[in-house]
Amino acid sequence: MSKKIKFEIEFPIHASPQMLYQYFGTPSGLSEWFADNVNSRGEIFTFIWDGSEEQAKVLQERPGEKIKFKWLEGDEDKTYFEFRIQVDEITKDVSLIITDFAEEDEIEESKMFWENQIDELKHTIGA
């Protein structure tokens, strides 16, 4: 089994951090752009796509700032995916930083996946 490699991608988004957080820190927000449906029971989020389900556990959350998930079906202990909001001190520009893991030969594909998802997010919030 090959080792997964951590990568980060940054997306400038024209939205307030509070509004942006609602779209990845809540099941209803995630349902609008990330999955067909998202439910949560405590710290376990269930993501539903085309009838298939995957569950992720919230590892860390700072409301308005970031949330980190770990897929429960994950094969490696150290992998996770994270949504983090960064605000430039001077310009006040808001960026969404995605951290994820992929096998070396799948990193470009994973980045394309996230670019498509974030395009959907921007479209949803009109940013």
N, C-alpha and C positions, 0 to 999 in steps of 0.2 A: 504494500500500500504506500503510495507516495504521500509526501508531507504537503499539507496545505500551507500556502503562503499568504500572509496578511497584506492587504492593500487598502489604501484610502483614496477616495475621490471627493473633490470639493465642488459644490454647485452653488454659485451665487443665486440667491432667491430674493426677489423684492417683496418681502412680507415681514411683519413684525415677528419677533421670536415667539411671543405668546400665541399668535394665530398659527404660525407654522407648527409649533409643538402639538397643537390639537390634531394635526394630520398624521402624526406618527406615534403619539403617546397615548392614543385612545383607540379602542376597537372600531368605533364608528368612523373616525378619521382615516384609519388604515383601510377600511372597507371602501372608501371613496376612490382610492388610487392604487393600492398595493395588492389587494386580493379581492376576490368576488364577495367574500364575507369574512368578518373577523369577530370572534367571540372571546371573552375572557372570563376566567373564574379565578379570582385571586391573581397570583403572579403567572398563571399559565394562559397564554393566548393561543387560540386555535385559528389557523389561517385556512381558508377554503378556496380552492381554485378548481373550476370545472368538476366539482364533485369529489375531488380528493382533498384530504385534510392533512395538515402538518401542524404540530404543536411546538411552541417555543416558550421558554421560561424567561421571565424578566430577571436578569442578573443584577442590574443596577439601573436606578432611575433618579434623575434630578429634574423634577417638573420644570418645564420652560427651558430646559437646557439640553438634556440628553436622555436616551433610553438604550439599554443594551439587552439583546436577546440571545438565547442559546437554543438552537434547534434540539428538541428532545431526541430525535432520531440521529443526532450527530455522531459521527464515528470517532471524533477526536475531542478530547477534553478541553483543549485550549481555544477552540474555534467559537466564534460568536459573530453577530452582526450588530452594528450600532449606528444610531442616528444621533448626530451631535450638532447643535447650533453654535455657530461662532459669529460674534459681532465685532467688527473692526472698531477699535477704540476711537480712532480719529474720524473715519468716514461714516461710521455707524452702518456700513454695509453688512448685510446678513448673508451668511453662507451656511449651507447644510453639508456636513461632512459625513460620508458613509464609510464605515470600516467593515470589511468583510474578509473572508478567506476563500481561496480557491486553489486548486492544483495548478502547478506552473503552466501547463498547456491550456488551462481554462480561464486564466486571468482576463484576457481580452474579452472573451465571451461574457464573463461575469460583469466586467465594466460596462459592456454594451447593454446588458440586462438592466443595470442600475441607471444608465443614461436614459433608457426607454421609460423606466419607472418614474424617474424624476421629471422627465418631460410630461408624463401623465399628471404628476403632482402639480407641476407649474400650471398646466392647463386647468386642472381642477380649482386651484386657488386664484387663477387669473393673474399669475405673476410673470 
